[in-house]
């Protein structure tokens, strides 16, 4: 089965899970949001737009 992963929390930083999952490009499609997202935001509408874009 194929899997898609969209990472919101860590932004564009390279992570261990990204390094691992990118080893399987035929099974996993990995996408990271361009900037970090937090639960306590000062710009909720911007966060929603960026998450939708990712």
mmCIF file of the N, C-alpha and C atoms, coordinates in Angstrom:
data_MODEL
# 
_entry.id   MODEL 
# 
loop_
_atom_site.group_PDB 
_atom_site.id 
_atom_site.type_symbol 
_atom_site.label_atom_id 
_atom_site.label_alt_id 
_atom_site.label_comp_id 
_atom_site.label_asym_id 
_atom_site.label_entity_id 
_atom_site.label_seq_id 
_atom_site.pdbx_PDB_ins_code 
_atom_site.Cartn_x 
_atom_site.Cartn_y 
_atom_site.Cartn_z 
_atom_site.occupancy 
_atom_site.B_iso_or_equiv 
_atom_site.pdbx_formal_charge 
_atom_site.auth_seq_id 
_atom_site.auth_comp_id 
_atom_site.auth_asym_id 
_atom_site.auth_atom_id 
_atom_site.pdbx_PDB_model_num 
ATOM 1   N N  . UNK A 1 1  ? 0.833  -1.185 0.000  1.00 0.00 ? 1  UNK A N  1 
ATOM 2   C CA . UNK A 1 1  ? 0.000  0.000  0.000  1.00 0.00 ? 1  UNK A CA 1 
ATOM 3   C C  . UNK A 1 1  ? 0.876  1.245  0.000  1.00 0.00 ? 1  UNK A C  1 
ATOM 4   N N  . UNK A 1 2  ? 0.396  2.299  -0.612 1.00 0.00 ? 2  UNK A N  1 
ATOM 5   C CA . UNK A 1 2  ? 1.113  3.558  -0.610 1.00 0.00 ? 2  UNK A CA 1 
ATOM 6   C C  . UNK A 1 2  ? 0.618  4.435  0.535  1.00 0.00 ? 2  UNK A C  1 
ATOM 7   N N  . UNK A 1 3  ? 1.530  5.243  1.071  1.00 0.00 ? 3  UNK A N  1 
ATOM 8   C CA . UNK A 1 3  ? 1.237  6.098  2.220  1.00 0.00 ? 3  UNK A CA 1 
ATOM 9   C C  . UNK A 1 3  ? 1.656  7.525  1.895  1.00 0.00 ? 3  UNK A C  1 
ATOM 10  N N  . UNK A 1 4  ? 0.878  8.488  2.362  1.00 0.00 ? 4  UNK A N  1 
ATOM 11  C CA . UNK A 1 4  ? 1.240  9.899  2.247  1.00 0.00 ? 4  UNK A CA 1 
ATOM 12  C C  . UNK A 1 4  ? 1.394  10.483 3.638  1.00 0.00 ? 4  UNK A C  1 
ATOM 13  N N  . UNK A 1 5  ? 2.478  11.218 3.861  1.00 0.00 ? 5  UNK A N  1 
ATOM 14  C CA . UNK A 1 5  ? 2.747  11.849 5.152  1.00 0.00 ? 5  UNK A CA 1 
ATOM 15  C C  . UNK A 1 5  ? 2.887  13.346 4.923  1.00 0.00 ? 5  UNK A C  1 
ATOM 16  N N  . UNK A 1 6  ? 2.136  14.143 5.693  1.00 0.00 ? 6  UNK A N  1 
ATOM 17  C CA . UNK A 1 6  ? 2.286  15.594 5.673  1.00 0.00 ? 6  UNK A CA 1 
ATOM 18  C C  . UNK A 1 6  ? 2.690  16.008 7.086  1.00 0.00 ? 6  UNK A C  1 
ATOM 19  N N  . UNK A 1 7  ? 3.899  16.543 7.204  1.00 0.00 ? 7  UNK A N  1 
ATOM 20  C CA . UNK A 1 7  ? 4.436  16.915 8.516  1.00 0.00 ? 7  UNK A CA 1 
ATOM 21  C C  . UNK A 1 7  ? 4.202  18.407 8.745  1.00 0.00 ? 7  UNK A C  1 
ATOM 22  N N  . UNK A 1 8  ? 3.441  18.737 9.800  1.00 0.00 ? 8  UNK A N  1 
ATOM 23  C CA . UNK A 1 8  ? 3.093  20.117 10.090 1.00 0.00 ? 8  UNK A CA 1 
ATOM 24  C C  . UNK A 1 8  ? 3.962  20.738 11.175 1.00 0.00 ? 8  UNK A C  1 
ATOM 25  N N  . UNK A 1 9  ? 4.249  20.009 12.216 1.00 0.00 ? 9  UNK A N  1 
ATOM 26  C CA . UNK A 1 9  ? 4.832  20.583 13.426 1.00 0.00 ? 9  UNK A CA 1 
ATOM 27  C C  . UNK A 1 9  ? 6.256  21.084 13.239 1.00 0.00 ? 9  UNK A C  1 
ATOM 28  N N  . UNK A 1 10 ? 7.094  20.352 12.552 1.00 0.00 ? 10 UNK A N  1 
ATOM 29  C CA . UNK A 1 10 ? 8.524  20.643 12.539 1.00 0.00 ? 10 UNK A CA 1 
ATOM 30  C C  . UNK A 1 10 ? 8.978  21.526 11.390 1.00 0.00 ? 10 UNK A C  1 
ATOM 31  N N  . UNK A 1 11 ? 8.094  21.915 10.530 1.00 0.00 ? 11 UNK A N  1 
ATOM 32  C CA . UNK A 1 11 ? 8.447  22.821 9.449  1.00 0.00 ? 11 UNK A CA 1 
ATOM 33  C C  . UNK A 1 11 ? 9.446  22.234 8.481  1.00 0.00 ? 11 UNK A C  1 
ATOM 34  N N  . UNK A 1 12 ? 10.305 23.082 7.949  1.00 0.00 ? 12 UNK A N  1 
ATOM 35  C CA . UNK A 1 12 ? 11.243 22.676 6.906  1.00 0.00 ? 12 UNK A CA 1 
ATOM 36  C C  . UNK A 1 12 ? 12.519 22.029 7.464  1.00 0.00 ? 12 UNK A C  1 
ATOM 37  N N  . UNK A 1 13 ? 12.622 21.878 8.767  1.00 0.00 ? 13 UNK A N  1 
ATOM 38  C CA . UNK A 1 13 ? 13.801 21.246 9.349  1.00 0.00 ? 13 UNK A CA 1 
ATOM 39  C C  . UNK A 1 13 ? 13.879 19.785 8.924  1.00 0.00 ? 13 UNK A C  1 
ATOM 40  N N  . UNK A 1 14 ? 15.079 19.316 8.653  1.00 0.00 ? 14 UNK A N  1 
ATOM 41  C CA . UNK A 1 14 ? 15.263 17.903 8.321  1.00 0.00 ? 14 UNK A CA 1 
ATOM 42  C C  . UNK A 1 14 ? 15.112 17.081 9.601  1.00 0.00 ? 14 UNK A C  1 
ATOM 43  N N  . UNK A 1 15 ? 14.332 16.010 9.519  1.00 0.00 ? 15 UNK A N  1 
ATOM 44  C CA . UNK A 1 15 ? 14.075 15.186 10.705 1.00 0.00 ? 15 UNK A CA 1 
ATOM 45  C C  . UNK A 1 15 ? 14.443 13.734 10.446 1.00 0.00 ? 15 UNK A C  1 
ATOM 46  N N  . UNK A 1 16 ? 14.596 12.979 11.509 1.00 0.00 ? 16 UNK A N  1 
ATOM 47  C CA . UNK A 1 16 ? 14.902 11.557 11.382 1.00 0.00 ? 16 UNK A CA 1 
ATOM 48  C C  . UNK A 1 16 ? 13.807 10.798 10.668 1.00 0.00 ? 16 UNK A C  1 
ATOM 49  N N  . UNK A 1 17 ? 12.553 11.114 10.961 1.00 0.00 ? 17 UNK A N  1 
ATOM 50  C CA . UNK A 1 17 ? 11.456 10.405 10.306 1.00 0.00 ? 17 UNK A CA 1 
ATOM 51  C C  . UNK A 1 17 ? 11.437 10.711 8.802  1.00 0.00 ? 17 UNK A C  1 
ATOM 52  N N  . UNK A 1 18 ? 11.769 11.957 8.444  1.00 0.00 ? 18 UNK A N  1 
ATOM 53  C CA . UNK A 1 18 ? 11.831 12.285 7.018  1.00 0.00 ? 18 UNK A CA 1 
ATOM 54  C C  . UNK A 1 18 ? 12.953 11.506 6.335  1.00 0.00 ? 18 UNK A C  1 
ATOM 55  N N  . UNK A 1 19 ? 14.141 11.495 6.944  1.00 0.00 ? 19 UNK A N  1 
ATOM 56  C CA . UNK A 1 19 ? 15.271 10.758 6.363  1.00 0.00 ? 19 UNK A CA 1 
ATOM 57  C C  . UNK A 1 19 ? 14.925 9.278  6.174  1.00 0.00 ? 19 UNK A C  1 
ATOM 58  N N  . UNK A 1 20 ? 14.269 8.700  7.171  1.00 0.00 ? 20 UNK A N  1 
ATOM 59  C CA . UNK A 1 20 ? 13.893 7.290  7.087  1.00 0.00 ? 20 UNK A CA 1 
ATOM 60  C C  . UNK A 1 20 ? 12.854 7.060  5.991  1.00 0.00 ? 20 UNK A C  1 
ATOM 61  N N  . UNK A 1 21 ? 11.779 7.842  6.000  1.00 0.00 ? 21 UNK A N  1 
ATOM 62  C CA . UNK A 1 21 ? 10.682 7.621  5.062  1.00 0.00 ? 21 UNK A CA 1 
ATOM 63  C C  . UNK A 1 21 ? 11.058 7.913  3.617  1.00 0.00 ? 21 UNK A C  1 
ATOM 64  N N  . UNK A 1 22 ? 11.972 8.842  3.392  1.00 0.00 ? 22 UNK A N  1 
ATOM 65  C CA . UNK A 1 22 ? 12.397 9.147  2.018  1.00 0.00 ? 22 UNK A CA 1 
ATOM 66  C C  . UNK A 1 22 ? 13.199 8.005  1.388  1.00 0.00 ? 22 UNK A C  1 
ATOM 67  N N  . UNK A 1 23 ? 13.566 7.019  2.162  1.00 0.00 ? 23 UNK A N  1 
ATOM 68  C CA . UNK A 1 23 ? 14.250 5.840  1.624  1.00 0.00 ? 23 UNK A CA 1 
ATOM 69  C C  . UNK A 1 23 ? 13.294 4.939  0.850  1.00 0.00 ? 23 UNK A C  1 
ATOM 70  N N  . UNK A 1 24 ? 12.001 5.218  0.924  1.00 0.00 ? 24 UNK A N  1 
ATOM 71  C CA . UNK A 1 24 ? 10.980 4.373  0.302  1.00 0.00 ? 24 UNK A CA 1 
ATOM 72  C C  . UNK A 1 24 ? 10.064 5.206  -0.599 1.00 0.00 ? 24 UNK A C  1 
ATOM 73  N N  . UNK A 1 25 ? 10.612 5.815  -1.649 1.00 0.00 ? 25 UNK A N  1 
ATOM 74  C CA . UNK A 1 25 ? 9.807  6.741  -2.458 1.00 0.00 ? 25 UNK A CA 1 
ATOM 75  C C  . UNK A 1 25 ? 8.640  6.080  -3.202 1.00 0.00 ? 25 UNK A C  1 
ATOM 76  N N  . UNK A 1 26 ? 8.715  4.781  -3.452 1.00 0.00 ? 26 UNK A N  1 
ATOM 77  C CA . UNK A 1 26 ? 7.608  4.111  -4.138 1.00 0.00 ? 26 UNK A CA 1 
ATOM 78  C C  . UNK A 1 26 ? 6.446  3.810  -3.197 1.00 0.00 ? 26 UNK A C  1 
ATOM 79  N N  . UNK A 1 27 ? 6.725  3.768  -1.894 1.00 0.00 ? 27 UNK A N  1 
ATOM 80  C CA . UNK A 1 27 ? 5.692  3.441  -0.911 1.00 0.00 ? 27 UNK A CA 1 
ATOM 81  C C  . UNK A 1 27 ? 5.202  4.651  -0.124 1.00 0.00 ? 27 UNK A C  1 
ATOM 82  N N  . UNK A 1 28 ? 6.084  5.670  0.053  1.00 0.00 ? 28 UNK A N  1 
ATOM 83  C CA . UNK A 1 28 ? 5.750  6.796  0.924  1.00 0.00 ? 28 UNK A CA 1 
ATOM 84  C C  . UNK A 1 28 ? 5.977  8.119  0.197  1.00 0.00 ? 28 UNK A C  1 
ATOM 85  N N  . UNK A 1 29 ? 4.965  8.949  0.199  1.00 0.00 ? 29 UNK A N  1 
ATOM 86  C CA . UNK A 1 29 ? 5.076  10.303 -0.317 1.00 0.00 ? 29 UNK A CA 1 
ATOM 87  C C  . UNK A 1 29 ? 5.166  11.228 0.892  1.00 0.00 ? 29 UNK A C  1 
ATOM 88  N N  . UNK A 1 30 ? 6.308  11.887 1.092  1.00 0.00 ? 30 UNK A N  1 
ATOM 89  C CA . UNK A 1 30 ? 6.549  12.704 2.291  1.00 0.00 ? 30 UNK A CA 1 
ATOM 90  C C  . UNK A 1 30 ? 6.550  14.176 1.923  1.00 0.00 ? 30 UNK A C  1 
ATOM 91  N N  . UNK A 1 31 ? 5.762  14.962 2.655  1.00 0.00 ? 31 UNK A N  1 
ATOM 92  C CA . UNK A 1 31 ? 5.667  16.405 2.415  1.00 0.00 ? 31 UNK A CA 1 
ATOM 93  C C  . UNK A 1 31 ? 5.793  17.123 3.754  1.00 0.00 ? 31 UNK A C  1 
ATOM 94  N N  . UNK A 1 32 ? 6.685  18.112 3.812  1.00 0.00 ? 32 UNK A N  1 
ATOM 95  C CA . UNK A 1 32 ? 6.849  18.902 5.038  1.00 0.00 ? 32 UNK A CA 1 
ATOM 96  C C  . UNK A 1 32 ? 6.348  20.316 4.790  1.00 0.00 ? 32 UNK A C  1 
ATOM 97  N N  . UNK A 1 33 ? 5.622  20.845 5.771  1.00 0.00 ? 33 UNK A N  1 
ATOM 98  C CA . UNK A 1 33 ? 5.148  22.214 5.695  1.00 0.00 ? 33 UNK A CA 1 
ATOM 99  C C  . UNK A 1 33 ? 6.354  23.149 5.713  1.00 0.00 ? 33 UNK A C  1 
ATOM 100 N N  . UNK A 1 34 ? 6.295  24.240 4.980  1.00 0.00 ? 34 UNK A N  1 
ATOM 101 C CA . UNK A 1 34 ? 7.438  25.137 4.826  1.00 0.00 ? 34 UNK A CA 1 
ATOM 102 C C  . UNK A 1 34 ? 7.829  25.871 6.106  1.00 0.00 ? 34 UNK A C  1 
ATOM 103 N N  . UNK A 1 35 ? 6.909  25.989 7.053  1.00 0.00 ? 35 UNK A N  1 
ATOM 104 C CA . UNK A 1 35 ? 7.235  26.656 8.305  1.00 0.00 ? 35 UNK A CA 1 
ATOM 105 C C  . UNK A 1 35 ? 6.574  25.932 9.459  1.00 0.00 ? 35 UNK A C  1 
ATOM 106 N N  . UNK A 1 36 ? 7.047  26.221 10.644 1.00 0.00 ? 36 UNK A N  1 
ATOM 107 C CA . UNK A 1 36 ? 6.555  25.494 11.828 1.00 0.00 ? 36 UNK A CA 1 
ATOM 108 C C  . UNK A 1 36 ? 5.124  25.889 12.172 1.00 0.00 ? 36 UNK A C  1 
ATOM 109 N N  . UNK A 1 37 ? 4.469  24.985 12.853 1.00 0.00 ? 37 UNK A N  1 
ATOM 110 C CA . UNK A 1 37 ? 3.086  25.160 13.298 1.00 0.00 ? 37 UNK A CA 1 
ATOM 111 C C  . UNK A 1 37 ? 3.054  24.822 14.778 1.00 0.00 ? 37 UNK A C  1 
ATOM 112 N N  . UNK A 1 38 ? 2.351  25.600 15.557 1.00 0.00 ? 38 UNK A N  1 
ATOM 113 C CA . UNK A 1 38 ? 2.212  25.298 16.982 1.00 0.00 ? 38 UNK A CA 1 
ATOM 114 C C  . UNK A 1 38 ? 0.742  25.370 17.367 1.00 0.00 ? 38 UNK A C  1 
ATOM 115 N N  . UNK A 1 39 ? 0.432  24.765 18.505 1.00 0.00 ? 39 UNK A N  1 
ATOM 116 C CA . UNK A 1 39 ? -0.948 24.801 19.003 1.00 0.00 ? 39 UNK A CA 1 
ATOM 117 C C  . UNK A 1 39 ? -1.310 26.197 19.490 1.00 0.00 ? 39 UNK A C  1 
ATOM 118 N N  . UNK A 1 40 ? -0.328 26.915 20.041 1.00 0.00 ? 40 UNK A N  1 
ATOM 119 C CA . UNK A 1 40 ? -0.571 28.260 20.548 1.00 0.00 ? 40 UNK A CA 1 
ATOM 120 C C  . UNK A 1 40 ? -0.067 29.260 19.511 1.00 0.00 ? 40 UNK A C  1 
ATOM 121 N N  . UNK A 1 41 ? -0.932 29.646 18.625 1.00 0.00 ? 41 UNK A N  1 
ATOM 122 C CA . UNK A 1 41 ? -0.541 30.495 17.503 1.00 0.00 ? 41 UNK A CA 1 
ATOM 123 C C  . UNK A 1 41 ? -1.037 31.918 17.688 1.00 0.00 ? 41 UNK A C  1 
ATOM 124 N N  . UNK A 1 42 ? -0.359 32.841 17.064 1.00 0.00 ? 42 UNK A N  1 
ATOM 125 C CA . UNK A 1 42 ? -0.794 34.229 17.036 1.00 0.00 ? 42 UNK A CA 1 
ATOM 126 C C  . UNK A 1 42 ? -1.406 34.569 15.672 1.00 0.00 ? 42 UNK A C  1 
ATOM 127 N N  . UNK A 1 43 ? -1.333 33.616 14.740 1.00 0.00 ? 43 UNK A N  1 
ATOM 128 C CA . UNK A 1 43 ? -1.823 33.866 13.382 1.00 0.00 ? 43 UNK A CA 1 
ATOM 129 C C  . UNK A 1 43 ? -2.559 32.630 12.873 1.00 0.00 ? 43 UNK A C  1 
ATOM 130 N N  . UNK A 1 44 ? -3.703 32.346 13.467 1.00 0.00 ? 44 UNK A N  1 
ATOM 131 C CA . UNK A 1 44 ? -4.446 31.128 13.154 1.00 0.00 ? 44 UNK A CA 1 
ATOM 132 C C  . UNK A 1 44 ? -4.809 31.014 11.673 1.00 0.00 ? 44 UNK A C  1 
ATOM 133 N N  . UNK A 1 45 ? -5.286 32.083 11.074 1.00 0.00 ? 45 UNK A N  1 
ATOM 134 C CA . UNK A 1 45 ? -5.673 32.038 9.663  1.00 0.00 ? 45 UNK A CA 1 
ATOM 135 C C  . UNK A 1 45 ? -4.468 31.726 8.767  1.00 0.00 ? 45 UNK A C  1 
ATOM 136 N N  . UNK A 1 46 ? -3.321 32.317 9.087  1.00 0.00 ? 46 UNK A N  1 
ATOM 137 C CA . UNK A 1 46 ? -2.099 32.037 8.319  1.00 0.00 ? 46 UNK A CA 1 
ATOM 138 C C  . UNK A 1 46 ? -1.698 30.575 8.491  1.00 0.00 ? 46 UNK A C  1 
ATOM 139 N N  . UNK A 1 47 ? -1.762 30.058 9.709  1.00 0.00 ? 47 UNK A N  1 
ATOM 140 C CA . UNK A 1 47 ? -1.428 28.655 9.959  1.00 0.00 ? 47 UNK A CA 1 
ATOM 141 C C  . UNK A 1 47 ? -2.341 27.730 9.170  1.00 0.00 ? 47 UNK A C  1 
ATOM 142 N N  . UNK A 1 48 ? -3.627 28.037 9.143  1.00 0.00 ? 48 UNK A N  1 
ATOM 143 C CA . UNK A 1 48 ? -4.586 27.215 8.394  1.00 0.00 ? 48 UNK A CA 1 
ATOM 144 C C  . UNK A 1 48 ? -4.253 27.249 6.906  1.00 0.00 ? 48 UNK A C  1 
ATOM 145 N N  . UNK A 1 49 ? -3.946 28.428 6.391  1.00 0.00 ? 49 UNK A N  1 
ATOM 146 C CA . UNK A 1 49 ? -3.600 28.552 4.965  1.00 0.00 ? 49 UNK A CA 1 
ATOM 147 C C  . UNK A 1 49 ? -2.331 27.755 4.639  1.00 0.00 ? 49 UNK A C  1 
ATOM 148 N N  . UNK A 1 50 ? -1.308 27.839 5.495  1.00 0.00 ? 50 UNK A N  1 
ATOM 149 C CA . UNK A 1 50 ? -0.055 27.121 5.246  1.00 0.00 ? 50 UNK A CA 1 
ATOM 150 C C  . UNK A 1 50 ? -0.260 25.624 5.356  1.00 0.00 ? 50 UNK A C  1 
ATOM 151 N N  . UNK A 1 51 ? -1.075 25.168 6.293  1.00 0.00 ? 51 UNK A N  1 
ATOM 152 C CA . UNK A 1 51 ? -1.353 23.748 6.435  1.00 0.00 ? 51 UNK A CA 1 
ATOM 153 C C  . UNK A 1 51 ? -2.114 23.229 5.222  1.00 0.00 ? 51 UNK A C  1 
ATOM 154 N N  . UNK A 1 52 ? -3.060 24.013 4.739  1.00 0.00 ? 52 UNK A N  1 
ATOM 155 C CA . UNK A 1 52 ? -3.806 23.630 3.539  1.00 0.00 ? 52 UNK A CA 1 
ATOM 156 C C  . UNK A 1 52 ? -2.882 23.557 2.332  1.00 0.00 ? 52 UNK A C  1 
ATOM 157 N N  . UNK A 1 53 ? -1.966 24.496 2.221  1.00 0.00 ? 53 UNK A N  1 
ATOM 158 C CA . UNK A 1 53 ? -1.007 24.514 1.127  1.00 0.00 ? 53 UNK A CA 1 
ATOM 159 C C  . UNK A 1 53 ? -0.109 23.273 1.171  1.00 0.00 ? 53 UNK A C  1 
ATOM 160 N N  . UNK A 1 54 ? 0.343  22.910 2.367  1.00 0.00 ? 54 UNK A N  1 
ATOM 161 C CA . UNK A 1 54 ? 1.195  21.721 2.516  1.00 0.00 ? 54 UNK A CA 1 
ATOM 162 C C  . UNK A 1 54 ? 0.433  20.485 2.102  1.00 0.00 ? 54 UNK A C  1 
# 
